[in-house]
Amino acid sequence: PNRGIFLGSTPERLIKKNNNEIVSEAIAGTSKRGENPEEDFKLEHKLRTDLKNLEEHNLVIKEITNVLSPILSNITISESPDILKLKNVQHLITNIIGKLKNNIHIIDLVNMIHPTPAVSGYPVEAANNIINQYETHHRGWYSGPIGWIDSLGNGDFCVGLRSSFIKNKTIQLFSGAGIVLNSIPEEEWIETELKMKPILEIIKNNENK
C-alpha cells in the first residue's frame, strides 16, 4: 500500500542454486524478430555473427566466469551462444553451469555476481563508480535481483529488466540496451522500444476500459 507495484517479465536469470549445482545465464546482444520465418532466420544469422553484439555478449560471459570460477570445482560454458526468441526480439544466450566447492547461500552468490556488465558496465567496479557519479535518478527496483530462497539456502534469482512501476494511476516503463564502442545510438533506441512494446500494447488495448 502507498508504495506502488513493480511488475514485468524478465528474460534474464542471474543465478540459480540447487544444492551444489549452479546455473547462470549471459543474455546480451539483441535483434528484432522477422516478419516471416525466412526473415527471422536471416536476422538470427546476422545476430550470431555481428561483432558488436558478440563483444557485448562476451563481456558478460567474461565477468560471470571470473566471479564464479574460484568457487566452482568445474565450470561449463557453451562453445557458442544460443538464440533466445521472444515475441519482439531475439537474444544471444549462453548458459554457465558448475558445481560449488563449498556450500554457499544463494544470497551470498547473488551479492557476488550482481550487478553483471549487462546492467552496470565493464569493468564492473569502474562502471559502478561512473554510474554513481553521473546517474542522478534512483533506479528503484529496476535492474535489481528478484527471486526466491528456501530454508537450505537454495534459490533462483533473475534480473528485474523489461519491467514497469505502477503508482497513482501512473505507469513507468523500463528497458535498456548494451552500449559498446561500435553501438549506433538510433539502433539502441529502437531496441529499447521493441523491448517495451508488449506492455505498451497492453496499455493501449486497455486505455478505454
N, C-alpha and C positions, 0 to 999 in steps of 0.2 A: 504493500500500500504506500502510495505517495512517492515511490522510488522509480516507477516505470517498469516496463517489460523489455527484456533483451531476448531476441529470438533470431533464428537463422537456420541455415543448412550448410554447414561447412564440409568441404570435401577432404580436409587435411587432418590426418591422425598425427598427433605429436608423439605419443609413446604409449604402448600397451605392455603390461606386465602380467604374466600368468605363471606364478611360482618363479622359476629361474629363467623363463623364456621371455625375451624382449622383442618387440616389433616396433619399428618406427618407419615413417614414410617421408620421402622427399618429394614434394609436389611443387614444381616450379617450371615455368615455360608453358605458354598458352597460345592457342589458336582458336579461331571461331569454328563452328561446325559448318559443314557444307549443306547446300540446298538439296542435294541428292547424294546417293552413295558414292558415285564417281567423284564428285567434287570433294566430298568428305574424305575420301581416301587420299586425294591429291594434297589436301591441307594437312592430313596426318603425316604424309611422307615429308612434306616441307618442314613440319614441326620437328620431326625426328632428325633432320639434317641441318637445321638452322643454327648457325654458330652462336648467335645472340642468345637464343633460348637454351642451348646446351650449356653455355657459360653460366647462365643464371641457375640452371638446374644443378650443375656440378659444384657450384659454390655451396649449395645447401647440403649436398651429399658429403662434401669435404668436412664441413663443420660438424655435422651429426656424427660422422665417423670418428673425428678427432676427439669428441667428447665421450663417446661410448666405448671406443676401443680399449682404453685402460681398465675398464671394469667388466669386460666380457672375455670369456675364455676362448670364444671364437666369434667371428662376425662374417656374415654372408651378405653380399651386395649384388644385386642383379648386374650382369655384364653390360646391359644397355637398358635405357628406360623403356617402360611400357607406356601405353596410352590410356588415360582415364577419360572416358567420353561422358560428358554431361549434356544437359539439354541444349545449351547455347555455346558452350566452349569445350575444348578438349585440352588435356594437360599431359606433360611428361610426368611420370611417376616411377619412383624406384623404391623397392622395399629394402629395408635394412634390418636384418634379423640376427640374433645372437643369444648366448646363454650367460647369465651372470656368474661371476666367480664367487661372489658372496651375496647374501640376501640384502637387498636394498629396498626400502619402502618406495612405493610409486611416487609419493610426493617429493621425495629426495631426487628421484630421477627426473621429475618434471622441472625441479629447480635447477638441475644440472643442464638440461637440454634447451630450456626456454630462456630467451627467445632464439629461434633459429634465424639464419640470414634472410629467410623468406619474409619475416616481419620486422627485422631490425636493419640488417645490412651486413656487410663483410669488410674487414674483420669485425666481429660482433661487438667487442668492447669499444673500439673506436667509433663504430656506428651509433652505439647507445649514447656515447658522450655527445655526438653531434645532435642526435635527436633531443636529448635533454637540454641542450643549449638553444636550439632554434625552434623546436616544436612548442608553440605557446599554448595549445589547447590540450586538454586531457582526453586520452582515448577511451576512458571508461573501461567497459568490458571488451571492447573491440580488440582483437588480436591476442587476447589473453587465453590461458589454458582452461578448458572446461571439461569435466569428466566425472568419473565415479571411483570410489575406493571401497574395498571390503576390509573385514577385520584382520586379514592376513597380510595386508599391505600390497595386495594386487589392485589393479585398476586399469582404466583405459581413458586417455585424455586426448582431446582434439584441440585445434586452434580456432578461436572464435572469429572466423572470417565470413565474408558474404552474409552479413547479418543486418539487423535493424534494431532500433530502440524506439519504443512507443511510450509517450507520456503526454497526458493532457490533450489528446486528440491530435498530437503532432508525431510524425514518424521521421526518423533519420535513418538513412541507408548508408552502409559501409561496404567498401570493397577496395582492393588495392592491386598494384602491379609491381613486378620486379624491374627495377631500373638499373641497367648496366651501361657500359661505355657506348655500345652501339644501339641503344634504345632510340626509337623515334617517338617523340612526345605525343604526336597525334595518334599513333597506333596504340600507345599505352593508355591514352584516354578512352579510346574505343573499347579496349579490353575491359576497363573498369565498368563501362556502361553495359557491356554484354553480361558481366557477372551480376549486375544489379537488375537485369531485365526481368527475371522470373518474379521477383517481389513487386517490381513496378507494374507488371501485368496484373497481379492480384489486386493491387490498389486501384488500378484503372477499372477493372471489372466490377469492383465493389463500391466505387465512389458515390454512386447514386442510390445505394441500398440503405 
